[in-house]
Amino acid sequence: MYSIGIDVGSTYTKYCILNHDRKILKLFSQKTPVAQKKYFLAQTAQFYKQYPNCQIISCGYGRKNIEAQKNVSELIALAVGANRQYPKEKVILDIGGQDTKIIRQENGKLKEFFVNDKCAAGCGMFLKNTLEMLKMDFKEIDLLSDFTQPELRISSVCAVFAQTEIVEAIAGDVPAESIIKAVLYQIFTQAKVLLSKIESNSILLSGGLAGIIGIGPFAERILGRTVFIPDNPQYLSAIGCAELCCQPREREL
């Protein structure tokens, strides 16, 4: 039986397909559509045709727009996916497009969590909007150079006012690298406040930001913790959903 996990994020939808041996057969992502129900109805129909008798579990903001065997919380899926990909680390920092989450898992079970969904300046959408203003692509970010405090410091914790500071910086010919570092510095500074709620000397970083070149050492300097980055960090929740398909019903949350 094939197992399919779908994580419907605010910007991208991530998919994970496991084969009969629970090995990852395919990982891919697509932009999350506006008309979700119609789109996902066609997408799941294609899955059932290509992978007969497959099981589908979904999570994320639009999980209820998918006719799956089960819809679960992204927090539960993240715990399962993190445990599968990097079982040694129990605390996970996930920076998504609309929120930042801290969870603690044990053997794939969600034990504790904290979510910051009040301020967009601490989320991935803040970086996305900044890159659009700079006319840059996510893949162009490179933090491998020696860590230095960003020349630009964003003083506001409100995304609206912070965005104004970015506009002023661009108009003042502040280098794009400095602006991006300032945005990331702001995101991880807010994440550090959330992390203070859970005692841990190390964390697992997940989400799209974890794919930035050099993000590990950059985040460590700000968070004051060892940062581990798993394989395919942006797919942990989708992997968790697919893994849940393989678990006995009584173990599902």
N, C-alpha and C positions, 0 to 999 in steps of 0.2 A: 504493500500500500504506500502510495506517495503522500507526503504531508506538506501542506502549503501554509506558510505564515504570511500574513499581510499586515503591515504597519502603515496606517493611513495618517501621514503627518500633514501639517498645515501647508507645507510647500511641496514636499515629495512623498510619494508612496513607495515603500520598500517591500520587496517580495523575497521570500526564501522558499526553495523547494528541496525537500529531503527525499532521498530514494528509500528503497525497502530496507536498507541497512542503516538508515538514519544518518547517512552521509550527505553533506551539502552537494546537491546536484547543480543548483543554479541560484545566483543572487543577482537581482537587478532592481532598478528604480525607475520611476516615471513621475512626471509632474502631476501633482494631485489635481484632478479635474474639478471644474465648477459644478457640473451636473453629475454628481457622484453616483447616484443610484443607477441611472441608465448605463453609465460607463462600467461600473463594477459588475452589473448584471451580465454584460457582454464578456467582460474579462473572466469572470468565474465560469461562464458557459464554455469558454475556450479551454480553461483549465480542466474541466470535467471531460471534455472531448479528448484532450491531449494526454491526460493522466486519469484514466477510468478508475472509479471508486476512491478517488483521492479524498482526503480530509482537509478542511480549510478552517483555520482559526484566525480571527482578525483582532487588531487592537488599534489604538490611536484615536484621534479626534473624530474621524469619520467611520469608525468601526461598525456602527449600527447601520450604515448604508450598504453593507455587504451581507449577502445571504450566506452566512457561513454556519458551520456546525456549532460554533461558539464564538461569542464576542467577549474579550477579556480586557481588563485594565492594562494600559501600557506599563504600569509599574510592575505588575505580575509578570508580564512577558519579558520585561527588561531583566528581572531577577533570574528567570530561567535561562535566558540567552547569555547573560553574563557568566552564570555558573557553568554553562556548557563551554564557552569560549575561553574563560580565564577563571577557573574555579578557586585559585589560591587567593584572589582578592575579593573581599566581602563588601566593601563600600564602593559604590558606583556614582560618579558625577556625570549626569547626562544633560548636555546643553542643547535643547531643541530650538526650533524656530520661534515658538511662542512661550516657552517656559524653561526653567532650569530645575532639575530634580536631583535629589540626593537619596539613595536608597541603601539599605543594608540587607544583604541576603545571606542565608545559610542553606547550603545544599539546594539552591534554586528556589527556596521559599522566602517570600518577602517578609522581613521582620520589622522594618522601620523605614519611614520615608518622610521627606520634607520637600515641598514644592514651592517655588517662587513663580507665580504666574501674574503678579501684579505690575511688574515693571519690565517693559520691553527692552530697556537699555541693558539688561542683564541676560539677554537671549540672543540666539543666532540671527533673528530678523534684523537686529541692530547692525550687525556686520553686513548682512545681505544688502540692506538699504545703503550703507556707506559705500560698498563696492559698486553699486549702481551709479551713485553720484560721481565716483572716481572713474567710471567706465572701465572697471577692472573685472577680471574673472577670479573666482575662488581659487583656481589652480595656480594663479600667479603669486599667491602669498608664500613667502619663504622667510622663516624665522630662524634659519640656521646661523645667521650672523651672531656675534657676541651679544649677550643680553645687556641692554642699557635701558634705563628709565626713559620712556617716550618723551620726546621734546614737548609734545602737546599733552596736556593733562585735561581730561574732560571733568569739569567740576560738578555738573548736574547728574543726579541719579534718575532724572525723568527723561524718557526717550525723546519727547517732543523738544525739550530745551537742549538736550544733548545733540540732537540733530542740527539745531541752529548753530551750535558751536562747531560742528563739522563743516557746515556751509561757510562759516566765517574763516575757518582754517584753509579750506580750498581756495577761497577768494584771496587769502593772504599768502598764497603760494607755498604753504607748508607741504613738504614732501609727502607723497602718498604713503610711503613706508611708515612715516611717523604717525600719520592719521590712523592707519590700520593697527599699528601697535597700541595706540592710545585706546582704540575701541576694544581690542582684545584685553588690554589691561583693565578696562572698566568692567568687562564681562566677568573676568576671573576674580576681580576684587569683590564684586557682588556675590559670586559663587562662594568665596571664602567665608562670608558672613553666614551663608546657609550651611557650609561645612562645619562650622563651629558647633552645630547642634549634635554632631556625631563624632565620637572620639575615635580617631584613626590616624596612623602615621603615613598611610599610603591610600591611594584611590585608583580606581579604574576609570579612565575617561572614555565616554561614549558620545555618539552624536556626530554630526557632520564636521564640527570644528576639530574633532580628533584626527581628521585626515590632513590637516595643515602641516606642511613640512616644518619640523622643529618645534611643534606646539608643546611637546612633552617637557623639555627643559624650560621653555618660556613659562608654562603654567606652574612648574615646580617652584620657580623663584617667587611667584606671587602667592601661591597657596601655602608654601612652607611644608609641603608633603611630597613624598615620592609619587610620581604619576606613571602609571602603566597604561599602555595603549594596546588593546587586543587586535587581532586580525578582523578586518571588516567592522570597524567600530560603529559605523552608521546603521548597521543591520542587526544589532543585538536584539531589538524588540521583535523584529520579523523572524529571526532565528528562534527566539523564545516561543513565539506562536507556533511555529512549525514543530518544535520539540514537544510542546504541549499536546499536539495531535497524537504523539506516540505514547503518551503517558496514560495509565489506567484512569478511568473516570473518577475513581475515588480520590485520586491525587490531584485532580484539577482544582483550581481555586476559582 
